[in-house]
Amino acid sequence: MQRKTYTSESKVINESEGLVEAYVNSMGKIDLDEEVIDIKAFNKSIDDGGISVAWFHNQAEPVGKVISATPEYVEKDEDTGMDSGKLKAVMQFNLETQRGKEAFSDVKFGAVREWSVGFRATDHDLEDLPNGAKHRVIKDLDWVEVSPVMRGASPETATVGVKTDVDTETENESVSTSEHEIKKVKIEIEITKLKMELDQNE
C-alpha cells in the first residue's frame, strides 16, 4: 500500500449527516518522493466507487465512505509538463458508530488537518520530464481509502514519503505502528479535551 499526505482545511457540509468536504491529494506535480501522480490516475477508482474513509489508515476500523470525488485542474506545471490539480472529495462519516462519531468530531474540531490517500499503483514508469530529470510517473492506481491523519505522524503510516511497495512483513510492521499512533493520538486528544474543560471551569 502506498500513501500520500496532503494538508487541507476541511469543510463540514452537513453536521447531522456527517458530511465533510476536503482536498485530499495533489496531482501533476513532483512530490517529496520525487514522484508524480497523473491528474487522471484516480478516475477509474472514482467511477468504480467503494472507497472507504479509514482512521489513520487502520483498515480494520473504517469510519466512513467517499460519496464523490473530483480532480480539479489548477494549471500546467512547468517542471512536469503535465496538468496539475487537486483531488476534492466529499466524505460521509458513519455517525451510527462510536469510532465514526469521534473521527468526525476531531475533523470538525480541527484536531486533524491532513488527509492521506492509500492506494496501489497499477500503471507507473520512470519518465524524462521537462525539468531534466527522471521521475516515477503514476498514470493509474487503485484507490483503496482516504484517512484523516495527524500532522507529524510516523513515516510508516501517514507522512509524505512512504509510497513504496511493501512486502507482507513490512506491511504488518506498518499496521502495528499505525495502531500505536492511533492510541497515542487518542490519548493526546483526551488530554486536550480535559485541559479545555479545566480552563472553562476556572
C-alpha positions in Angstrom: 0.0 0.0 0.0 1.3 3.5 -0.9 0.3 6.6 0.9 0.4 10.3 0.2 -0.4 13.1 2.6 -2.0 16.4 1.8 -2.6 19.3 4.2 -6.1 20.8 3.7 -8.7 22.7 5.6 -11.9 20.6 5.9 -15.4 21.9 5.4 -18.4 20.4 7.2 -21.2 20.3 4.7 -23.9 18.7 6.8 -23.2 18.1 10.5 -26.3 15.9 11.1 -25.3 13.5 8.3 -21.5 13.6 9.0 -20.6 15.1 5.6 -17.2 16.6 5.1 -15.5 18.1 2.0 -11.7 18.4 1.6 -8.9 18.4 -0.9 -7.2 15.1 -0.1 -4.4 14.9 -2.7 -2.5 16.8 -5.4 -1.6 15.6 -8.9 0.7 16.6 -11.7 3.4 18.0 -9.5 6.7 16.4 -8.3 6.1 15.4 -4.7 8.6 14.9 -1.9 9.2 11.4 -3.1 10.3 12.7 -6.5 7.2 11.1 -8.0 4.2 12.4 -9.9 0.6 11.3 -9.9 -1.2 12.0 -13.2 -4.3 14.1 -12.8 -6.4 11.2 -14.4 -4.9 8.5 -12.2 -7.8 8.4 -9.8 -10.6 8.4 -12.4 -11.2 4.7 -12.7 -11.4 4.3 -8.9 -13.8 7.2 -8.7 -16.0 5.6 -11.3 -15.9 2.2 -9.6 -16.6 3.7 -6.2 -16.4 1.8 -2.9 -13.6 3.9 -1.4 -13.6 3.9 2.4 -12.6 6.5 4.9 -10.3 4.9 7.5 -8.9 6.3 10.7 -5.1 6.8 10.4 -5.0 4.1 7.7 -6.4 1.5 10.0 -8.5 -0.6 7.5 -9.8 -2.7 10.3 -11.8 0.3 11.6 -13.5 2.2 8.8 -15.1 5.4 9.9 -17.0 6.3 6.7 -17.0 6.3 2.9 -16.3 8.6 0.0 -19.5 9.9 -1.5 -18.0 11.7 -4.5 -14.5 12.8 -5.7 -13.4 15.1 -8.5 -10.0 16.0 -9.8 -9.9 19.8 -10.2 -7.5 21.3 -12.7 -5.2 24.1 -11.5 -2.5 24.8 -14.1 0.1 23.3 -16.4 3.1 22.5 -14.3 6.4 23.7 -15.8 8.6 21.0 -14.1 6.5 18.1 -15.3 4.8 19.5 -18.4 1.6 17.9 -17.0 -1.8 19.2 -16.0 -1.7 19.8 -12.2 -4.7 19.7 -9.9 -6.2 18.8 -6.6 -8.5 15.9 -5.7 -11.6 17.2 -3.9 -13.6 14.5 -2.0 -16.9 14.6 -0.2 -16.9 12.0 2.6 -19.6 10.8 4.9 -18.6 9.6 8.4 -20.6 6.8 9.9 -22.3 8.6 12.9 -24.0 5.3 13.9 -20.7 4.0 15.2 -18.7 5.5 18.1 -15.5 5.5 16.1 -17.2 7.3 13.3 -18.6 9.9 15.7 -15.3 10.5 17.3 -13.4 10.8 13.9 -16.0 13.3 12.6 -15.8 15.3 15.8 -12.0 15.5 15.6 -12.1 16.6 11.9 -14.8 19.2 12.7 -12.9 20.5 15.7 -9.7 20.9 13.6 -7.6 18.5 15.6 -6.8 16.6 12.5 -5.9 18.7 9.5 -4.1 16.4 7.0 -5.5 13.8 4.6 -3.7 10.8 3.3 -4.8 8.6 0.4 -3.9 4.9 0.5 -3.6 3.3 -3.0 -1.8 0.7 -5.1 -0.1 1.9 -8.3 -1.3 -0.2 -11.3 0.5 1.7 -14.1 3.7 3.6 -13.4 7.1 4.1 -15.0 10.2 6.3 -14.9 10.0 9.2 -17.4 12.2 12.0 -18.6 10.4 15.2 -17.6 10.9 18.9 -18.7 12.9 19.6 -15.5 15.7 17.4 -17.0 15.4 14.6 -14.5 13.8 11.1 -14.5 10.8 10.8 -12.2 8.4 8.0 -11.5 5.0 8.9 -13.0 1.9 7.1 -11.7 -0.6 7.0 -14.5 -3.2 4.7 -12.9 -3.9 3.5 -9.4 -6.3 1.5 -7.3 -7.6 4.0 -4.7 -8.4 2.0 -1.6 -9.0 4.5 1.2 -8.5 8.1 2.5 -7.7 8.9 6.0 -7.7 11.9 8.2 -4.2 11.9 9.8 -2.3 13.9 12.5 0.4 16.3 11.4 3.8 14.7 12.1 2.6 11.1 12.2 5.1 8.3 11.8 6.6 7.7 8.4 5.2 4.2 8.2 1.6 5.4 8.5 0.9 8.9 7.2 3.8 11.2 6.5 4.5 12.2 2.9 7.3 10.0 1.6 6.1 6.5 2.3 4.8 5.5 -1.1 6.9 2.5 -1.9 5.5 -1.0 -2.5 5.9 -3.1 0.7 6.1 -6.8 1.3 3.9 -8.6 3.8 6.4 -8.4 6.6 6.8 -4.6 6.2 3.1 -4.2 5.8 2.4 -5.9 9.1 5.0 -3.7 10.8 3.2 -0.7 9.4 -0.1 -1.8 10.8 1.4 -2.3 14.2 2.9 1.2 14.1 -0.4 2.6 12.9 -2.2 1.1 15.9 0.4 2.6 18.2 0.0 6.0 16.7 -3.8 5.8 17.0 -3.6 5.1 20.7 -1.1 7.9 21.1 -3.3 10.4 19.3 -6.4 9.4 21.2 -4.6 10.0 24.5 -3.4 13.4 23.2 -7.0 14.3 22.2 -8.4 13.3 25.6 -5.7 15.4 27.3 -6.6 18.4 25.2 -10.3 18.0 26.0 -9.6 17.8 29.7 -7.4 20.9 29.6 -10.2 22.8 27.8 -12.7 21.7 30.4 -10.4 22.8 33.3 -9.9 26.2 31.6 -13.7 26.7 31.3 -14.2 25.8 35.0 -11.6 28.3 36.2 
